[in-house]
């Protein structure tokens, strides 16, 4: 086997070892799935904003038109795959709750909690992290927390309330991006940068251990066909479409590679949270998260090998 492929597989596997540590700690009952709330709170409000800020602030290259294209093409392909998922769900006459889950599970990926560590490990490039942050926060997270809620609630027959998305604007990571862009021209004091780096470095181990505590295969029964469809759309079609669409509009190099890898991340954990809270297919989406995450152990190294 080519040494480059071995190196890529080893890089990705090292990230997933952290996930397996979390899963193992759950199995031997050192930690419980309920401990995810504490870990995720630390990540969302402390370490992840520092990680995002650093990724933007430390990218010292001139900001080009490609920067605006990243979230635009990313979201366009997410929306296209969501539409395909809806059409397939109607053709196959799935229940409305399953269709909502299929749309979210096929479209929105774990581009932050899993995407950031994979991108950082695989590319070791500030440009790659910069691209990953823009894709995750603007193309994936913001639409998921807004449009995703509409989809989950709408298919359940509920009236969507705008107040439900107000908390999104309170999340510190949403403010980390404009703050970093604002402060990029200035040299921040070294102690502040050191503190931010220490906090940012805690993001990857914490999120991977939390993922390991969260994943479960118990919710797969009775959903074989919807899970298979979601896996194909999320892990194969979305990165394929994203690669060629981004290439057509002139995105290339590390940015193109990072966009494609982020598009090929497994189903977002937050998609399961939204469906469980506002929809009817929480078990189906939870099962899809588990399967796509396990399958990504194979698909991510293959994708990276092809791209490199």
C-alpha positions, 0 to 999 in steps of 0.5 A: 500500500502507498505510504501516503495512504497509510499515513492518512489512515493512521492520521484519521485513526488517531482521531477516532481512538479518542472516540473509542476511549469515550466509548470504552469509558461508557462501557466500563461505566467510568463515564455515563452518556449523561456526562456528555452534557457537561463535556459539551457545555465546556466545548460549546461555551469555552473551548470551541469559540477559542478554536474558531477564533484561533483558526480565523485569527491565525490565517494571515493570507489575504482574504479572497473571493473564495472566502465568500464562496465557501459557505455559499457553495457548501450550503447550496449542495447541502440544500440540494441533497436535502431536496433529493432526500425529500423526493426519495422519501416521498417516492418510497412513501416513508412516514413524514417523521422519517422523511424529516429525519432523512433530510437532516441526516443526509444533509447536515454533517458533524463538520465541527466536532468531528470535521475540525479534528480530522481536517487539522490532523490530515492537512496541518494547514491554517488555510484548511482550518480556516475553510473548515470553520467557515463551512461548519459555522455558516454553511452547516450549523446556522442553517441546521439550527434554523431551517433544520428546526423548521423541517423537524417541526413542520413534518410533525405538524407543529407551527414553527416559532421564531423564538426557538432559534433566538438562542443561536445568536447567544452561542459564543462560537457564532460571535467568534468569527466576526470578532476574529475577522475584526481583530485580524489586523491587530497584534493581540498580547501574547498572554491572551493568545497563549490562553486561547491556544490552551483552550483551543487545544482542549476542543478535539479530545473533549469532543471526541470523548463526548462522541464516544459516550453518545453513539449507540447502535440500539436505535437501528431496528426497523430503519434499514432502508432509510439508514442505507439511503442516508449513508449513501447521500451523506457519505458519498453523494454530498462530498461528490457534488460539493467537490465538482460544484466548488471546482466549477466556480474556481475553488481549488487547492487546500480549500477544495480538499477541505470543503470536500472532506467536511461535506463527507463527514457523518451525520451531525449529532445536533440533527439527532437532538433537533429531531428528538426535540421537535420531530418524530424520528429521534431513534432513526436519526440516532441510529444513522449517526452511529452507522455513518460515524462508524462507516466514516472510519473507512470513507474518510481515509479513502476520500483523503487518499483520493483528494491528495 
